[in-house]
Amino acid sequence: MEMRWRGVVWSVLLGVAVGAAQAAPPTRMEDAEARKLFQRVQPPARELTFQEIPWRLTMLEALVEAQLEDKPILLWQKRGQPMGFV
């Protein structure tokens, strides 16, 4: 039974490899078309308002500034690497 599945898997992999080898080469996108596509995928201005907030990258930097200006701190924490690198 296991040999049968192995044969099926190899057949599928071979078919995918042959299909990929015979695929048409990618076409070059014209500059005007690329600019149009770029504009379409840009977020609207209302979605970029978070960039106007003066975010601090370190807690120490935020603490010093908050103490100097007598303001509270909003700590936004996310699990994982804080800069979003994976």
C-alpha positions in Angstrom: 0.0 0.0 0.0 2.8 2.4 0.9 4.6 1.7 -2.4 1.4 2.6 -4.3 1.2 6.0 -2.6 4.9 6.6 -3.2 4.2 6.0 -6.9 1.3 8.4 -6.9 3.3 11.1 -5.2 6.2 10.7 -7.6 3.8 10.8 -10.6 2.2 14.0 -9.4 5.6 15.6 -8.7 6.9 14.6 -12.2 3.7 16.0 -13.8 4.1 19.3 -12.0 7.8 19.6 -12.9 7.1 18.8 -16.6 4.2 21.3 -16.6 6.3 24.0 -15.0 9.1 23.4 -17.6 6.6 23.8 -20.4 5.0 27.0 -19.0 5.1 30.1 -21.2 7.8 32.6 -20.2 6.5 35.7 -18.3 5.7 38.7 -20.4 7.3 42.1 -19.7 4.9 44.7 -18.2 4.9 48.1 -19.9 5.9 51.1 -17.8 2.4 52.7 -18.0 0.8 49.5 -17.0 3.2 49.1 -14.0 2.5 52.6 -12.8 -1.2 52.0 -13.1 -0.9 48.8 -11.1 1.3 50.5 -8.5 -1.4 53.2 -8.0 -4.1 50.6 -7.6 -2.3 48.7 -4.8 -1.4 51.8 -2.7 -3.5 52.2 0.4 -5.8 55.2 0.6 -4.6 58.2 2.7 -7.1 57.5 5.5 -5.3 54.2 6.1 -1.9 55.9 6.5 -2.9 58.2 9.4 -1.1 56.0 11.9 2.2 57.2 10.4 1.5 60.7 11.8 1.7 59.3 15.4 5.2 59.9 16.9 5.8 56.3 17.8 8.8 55.4 20.0 10.8 52.3 19.3 12.2 51.8 22.8 10.5 51.8 26.1 13.3 53.9 27.6 12.8 56.6 24.9 9.1 56.6 25.6 9.6 56.8 29.4 12.0 59.7 29.2 9.7 61.7 26.9 6.6 60.8 29.0 8.2 62.0 32.2 9.4 65.2 30.6 6.0 66.0 29.2 4.0 64.6 32.1 2.0 62.3 29.8 1.0 58.6 30.0 2.4 55.8 27.9 0.5 53.5 25.6 2.4 50.2 25.4 1.3 48.3 22.3 2.8 44.8 22.6 2.7 42.0 20.1 4.0 38.6 20.4 7.1 38.0 18.4 9.9 40.3 17.1 8.8 43.9 17.8 9.9 45.3 14.5 7.9 42.7 12.6 10.9 40.8 11.1 10.3 37.1 10.9 
